[in-house]
Amino acid sequence: MTVPVVAIFTAKAGKEEVVEALFKGVVETTLVEEGCITYQLNRDTDNARRFVWTEEWASREALQKHLEAPHIVKLFADLPAHIESSEVIILNKAAGGHA
Protein backbone atom coordinates (compact mmCIF):
# COMPACT_ATOMS: atom_id res chain seq x y z
CA MET A 1 0.00 0.00 0.00
CA THR A 2 1.28 3.48 -0.81
CA VAL A 3 1.94 6.17 1.81
CA PRO A 4 0.05 9.47 1.50
CA VAL A 5 1.45 12.51 3.33
CA VAL A 6 0.03 15.95 4.04
CA ALA A 7 2.43 18.58 5.34
CA ILE A 8 1.20 22.00 6.44
CA PHE A 9 3.55 24.93 7.01
CA THR A 10 2.65 28.46 8.05
CA ALA A 11 5.20 31.09 7.11
CA LYS A 12 6.02 33.95 9.45
CA ALA A 13 4.44 37.23 8.38
CA GLY A 14 6.50 38.75 5.60
CA LYS A 15 8.36 35.48 4.88
CA GLU A 16 5.82 33.98 2.47
CA GLU A 17 7.88 34.51 -0.67
CA VAL A 18 11.07 33.20 0.96
CA VAL A 19 9.25 30.05 2.06
CA GLU A 20 7.67 29.57 -1.36
CA ALA A 21 11.07 29.88 -3.03
CA LEU A 22 12.63 27.38 -0.61
CA PHE A 23 9.80 24.93 -1.24
CA LYS A 24 9.86 25.34 -5.01
CA GLY A 25 13.59 24.64 -4.90
CA VAL A 26 13.04 20.99 -3.92
CA VAL A 27 10.16 20.05 -6.22
CA GLU A 28 12.00 18.97 -9.37
CA THR A 29 14.60 16.92 -7.48
CA THR A 30 11.93 15.22 -5.40
CA LEU A 31 9.72 14.34 -8.37
CA VAL A 32 12.47 12.13 -9.80
CA GLU A 33 13.22 10.35 -6.51
CA GLU A 34 12.63 6.62 -6.53
CA GLY A 35 9.24 5.91 -4.98
CA CYS A 36 7.77 9.38 -5.48
CA ILE A 37 4.25 9.03 -6.88
CA THR A 38 3.00 12.58 -6.34
CA TYR A 39 4.59 15.65 -4.76
CA GLN A 40 2.60 18.85 -5.01
CA LEU A 41 3.05 22.23 -3.35
CA ASN A 42 -0.18 24.14 -2.70
CA ARG A 43 -0.93 27.53 -1.19
CA ASP A 44 -4.07 28.17 0.84
CA THR A 45 -6.44 30.51 -1.02
CA ASP A 46 -7.73 32.01 2.25
CA ASN A 47 -4.38 32.30 4.05
CA ALA A 48 -1.40 33.10 1.80
CA ARG A 49 0.97 32.27 4.67
CA ARG A 50 -0.16 28.60 4.70
CA PHE A 51 1.52 26.09 2.38
CA VAL A 52 0.15 22.57 2.04
CA TRP A 53 2.09 19.71 0.51
CA THR A 54 0.21 16.69 -0.80
CA GLU A 55 2.47 13.74 -1.42
CA GLU A 56 2.29 10.04 -2.05
CA TRP A 57 5.14 7.58 -1.76
CA ALA A 58 5.45 3.98 -2.94
CA SER A 59 6.46 2.81 0.53
CA ARG A 60 7.42 3.94 3.99
CA GLU A 61 11.05 3.24 3.03
CA ALA A 62 10.80 5.57 0.01
CA LEU A 63 9.40 8.30 2.26
CA GLN A 64 12.23 7.79 4.75
CA LYS A 65 14.84 8.04 1.97
CA HIS A 66 13.17 11.27 0.84
CA LEU A 67 13.36 12.73 4.35
CA GLU A 68 17.07 11.86 4.48
CA ALA A 69 17.87 13.19 0.98
CA PRO A 70 20.38 16.07 0.96
CA HIS A 71 17.97 18.58 -0.61
CA ILE A 72 15.33 17.89 2.07
CA VAL A 73 17.85 17.93 4.92
CA LYS A 74 19.01 21.35 3.67
CA LEU A 75 15.42 22.57 3.33
CA PHE A 76 14.61 21.57 6.90
CA ALA A 77 17.77 23.31 8.10
CA ASP A 78 16.85 26.54 6.26
CA LEU A 79 13.12 26.64 7.11
CA PRO A 80 12.95 27.29 10.89
CA ALA A 81 13.87 30.97 10.63
CA HIS A 82 10.94 31.53 8.28
CA ILE A 83 8.24 29.20 9.65
CA GLU A 84 5.70 29.93 12.38
CA SER A 85 4.32 26.39 12.55
CA SER A 86 4.46 23.07 10.78
CA GLU A 87 2.77 19.70 10.85
CA VAL A 88 3.57 16.59 8.83
CA ILE A 89 0.84 13.95 8.76
CA ILE A 90 1.67 10.47 7.47
CA LEU A 91 -1.52 8.69 6.52
CA ASN A 92 -2.84 5.20 5.86
CA LYS A 93 -4.79 5.20 2.60
CA ALA A 94 -8.40 4.15 3.11
CA ALA A 95 -9.77 4.51 -0.45
CA GLY A 96 -9.46 6.46 -3.70
CA GLY A 97 -6.69 7.55 -6.04
CA HIS A 98 -3.41 9.35 -5.53
CA ALA A 99 -2.96 12.04 -2.88
Rosetta silent file (secondary structure, phi, psi, omega in degrees, C-alpha in Angstrom):
SEQUENCE: MTVPVVAIFTAKAGKEEVVEALFKGVVETTLVEEGCITYQLNRDTDNARRFVWTEEWASREALQKHLEAPHIVKLFADLPAHIESSEVIILNKAAGGHA
SCORE:     score description
SCORE:     0.000 S_00000001
   1 L     0.000  140.742 -179.989    0.000    0.000    0.000 S_00000001
   2 L   -74.828  169.935 -176.230    1.275    3.480   -0.812 S_00000001
   3 E  -120.860  104.306  174.526    1.937    6.173    1.814 S_00000001
   4 E   -79.644  148.332  178.951    0.049    9.475    1.504 S_00000001
   5 E  -138.165  138.692  169.703    1.447   12.507    3.329 S_00000001
   6 E  -122.671  128.491  178.619    0.030   15.948    4.037 S_00000001
   7 E  -125.733  128.217 -176.024    2.433   18.582    5.335 S_00000001
   8 E  -120.092  124.696  179.759    1.199   22.001    6.439 S_00000001
   9 E  -125.579  135.553  173.981    3.554   24.930    7.006 S_00000001
  10 E  -112.701  120.049  179.696    2.646   28.464    8.047 S_00000001
  11 E   -74.702  149.610  171.230    5.204   31.090    7.109 S_00000001
  12 L   -64.579  150.665  179.074    6.023   33.949    9.449 S_00000001
  13 L   -55.080  131.225  179.983    4.436   37.231    8.375 S_00000001
  14 L    86.178   -6.022 -177.986    6.502   38.750    5.597 S_00000001
  15 L  -106.967    8.084 -174.747    8.360   35.484    4.881 S_00000001
  16 H   -57.373  -44.962 -176.606    5.821   33.985    2.472 S_00000001
  17 H   -71.352  -34.319  176.184    7.881   34.512   -0.672 S_00000001
  18 H   -63.369  -46.620 -179.479   11.066   33.202    0.963 S_00000001
  19 H   -63.335  -44.380  179.600    9.245   30.046    2.063 S_00000001
  20 H   -60.444  -42.333  178.970    7.670   29.569   -1.358 S_00000001
  21 H   -63.915  -42.690  177.467   11.074   29.882   -3.033 S_00000001
  22 H   -60.640  -45.522 -179.687   12.630   27.376   -0.614 S_00000001
  23 H   -64.964  -45.518 -179.656    9.802   24.925   -1.243 S_00000001
  24 H   -61.856  -27.217 -179.312    9.864   25.336   -5.014 S_00000001
  25 H   -67.569  -13.659 -179.521   13.595   24.644   -4.903 S_00000001
  26 H  -108.532   -5.590 -172.706   13.041   20.994   -3.916 S_00000001
  27 H   -64.498  -54.659 -174.591   10.161   20.051   -6.216 S_00000001
  28 H   -60.927  -42.451  179.748   12.003   18.971   -9.367 S_00000001
  29 H   -64.523  -40.462 -178.831   14.602   16.920   -7.478 S_00000001
  30 H   -68.376  -39.579 -177.628   11.931   15.217   -5.404 S_00000001
  31 H   -59.938  -23.437  179.219    9.719   14.343   -8.372 S_00000001
  32 L   -99.957    4.671  176.255   12.468   12.126   -9.796 S_00000001
  33 L   -67.649  143.920  176.067   13.222   10.350   -6.513 S_00000001
  34 L   -61.469  129.556  177.673   12.629    6.619   -6.534 S_00000001
  35 L    92.688   -4.756  177.657    9.235    5.910   -4.985 S_00000001
  36 E   -80.977  118.811  178.128    7.766    9.380   -5.481 S_00000001
  37 E   -95.967  -50.606  174.865    4.248    9.028   -6.879 S_00000001
  38 E  -141.576  148.825  179.971    3.001   12.582   -6.336 S_00000001
  39 E  -155.877   99.591 -172.055    4.588   15.650   -4.758 S_00000001
  40 E  -127.234  129.962  174.291    2.598   18.849   -5.007 S_00000001
  41 E   -93.370  130.853  179.587    3.054   22.231   -3.352 S_00000001
  42 E  -128.521  154.985  176.877   -0.176   24.142   -2.701 S_00000001
  43 E  -125.665  130.599 -177.596   -0.929   27.534   -1.190 S_00000001
  44 L   -60.074  129.181 -179.331   -4.073   28.169    0.842 S_00000001
  45 L   -72.238  -22.872 -179.274   -6.443   30.507   -1.017 S_00000001
  46 L   -98.651  -13.152 -179.327   -7.727   32.012    2.254 S_00000001
  47 L  -144.752   95.781 -174.841   -4.381   32.295    4.050 S_00000001
  48 L   -64.317  -12.018  177.573   -1.400   33.099    1.803 S_00000001
  49 L   -83.908  -12.088 -175.476    0.973   32.275    4.668 S_00000001
  50 E   -99.884  124.379  177.310   -0.162   28.605    4.701 S_00000001
  51 E  -111.940  136.210 -177.775    1.520   26.094    2.384 S_00000001
  52 E  -128.313  119.684  174.611    0.153   22.567    2.038 S_00000001
  53 E   -92.182  135.826  167.909    2.095   19.708    0.508 S_00000001
  54 E  -118.532  126.070 -173.558    0.209   16.685   -0.801 S_00000001
  55 E  -135.942  157.605  168.978    2.470   13.737   -1.418 S_00000001
  56 E  -146.672  134.321 -176.120    2.293   10.041   -2.054 S_00000001
  57 E  -120.582  149.751 -177.728    5.140    7.578   -1.764 S_00000001
  58 L   -65.744  -27.693 -178.096    5.449    3.985   -2.944 S_00000001
  59 L  -160.151  167.478  175.327    6.464    2.814    0.533 S_00000001
  60 H   -63.457  -35.609  178.641    7.421    3.942    3.994 S_00000001
  61 H   -64.544  -41.067  178.402   11.048    3.239    3.030 S_00000001
  62 H   -64.156  -39.972  176.999   10.805    5.571    0.014 S_00000001
  63 H   -63.068  -43.377 -179.788    9.397    8.299    2.262 S_00000001
  64 H   -63.132  -41.929  176.703   12.227    7.791    4.745 S_00000001
  65 H   -60.868  -39.594  177.548   14.844    8.038    1.967 S_00000001
  66 H   -60.528  -46.489 -178.288   13.175   11.270    0.841 S_00000001
  67 H   -64.836  -23.182  179.924   13.361   12.725    4.348 S_00000001
  68 H   -97.684   -2.864 -179.022   17.072   11.861    4.480 S_00000001
  69 L   -66.558  143.522 -176.303   17.875   13.194    0.977 S_00000001
  70 H   -53.949  -39.318 -178.415   20.384   16.075    0.957 S_00000001
  71 H   -68.949  -29.600  178.334   17.973   18.583   -0.613 S_00000001
  72 H   -81.388  -38.611  175.678   15.331   17.885    2.068 S_00000001
  73 H   -59.217  -43.783  178.139   17.853   17.933    4.923 S_00000001
  74 H   -64.759  -43.373  178.529   19.012   21.352    3.669 S_00000001
  75 H   -56.967  -48.600 -178.237   15.415   22.570    3.325 S_00000001
  76 H   -68.097  -22.353  174.606   14.608   21.566    6.899 S_00000001
  77 H   -77.717  -34.032 -177.833   17.770   23.314    8.097 S_00000001
  78 H   -83.103  -26.226 -173.003   16.851   26.537    6.258 S_00000001
  79 H   -67.958  -41.019 -169.673   13.125   26.642    7.112 S_00000001
  80 H   -51.549  -33.701 -179.412   12.947   27.289   10.889 S_00000001
  81 H   -68.954  -15.687 -173.456   13.873   30.972   10.629 S_00000001
  82 L  -116.307   -4.590 -173.056   10.940   31.533    8.280 S_00000001
  83 E  -110.426  134.095  175.210    8.237   29.204    9.648 S_00000001
  84 E   -85.736  -39.774  179.641    5.703   29.932   12.377 S_00000001
  85 E  -155.863  158.617  177.207    4.321   26.389   12.555 S_00000001
  86 E  -153.271  152.137  175.989    4.458   23.069   10.777 S_00000001
  87 E  -149.949  129.650  176.710    2.769   19.699   10.853 S_00000001
  88 E  -115.470  124.074 -175.493    3.574   16.593    8.834 S_00000001
  89 E  -118.263  114.744  176.629    0.844   13.955    8.760 S_00000001
  90 E   -94.697  126.575 -170.349    1.667   10.469    7.471 S_00000001
  91 L  -112.474  160.929  167.213   -1.525    8.690    6.518 S_00000001
  92 L  -104.860  121.983 -178.647   -2.837    5.202    5.856 S_00000001
  93 L   -64.946  131.583  178.007   -4.786    5.201    2.603 S_00000001
  94 L  -101.323  -38.507 -179.090   -8.397    4.153    3.105 S_00000001
  95 L  -170.411  163.765  172.693   -9.772    4.505   -0.455 S_00000001
  96 L    98.334 -169.254 -176.560   -9.464    6.459   -3.700 S_00000001
  97 L   -89.333 -151.276 -178.358   -6.687    7.553   -6.037 S_00000001
  98 L   -71.756  155.796 -179.606   -3.408    9.352   -5.532 S_00000001
  99 L   -60.328    0.000    0.000   -2.959   12.041   -2.881 S_00000001
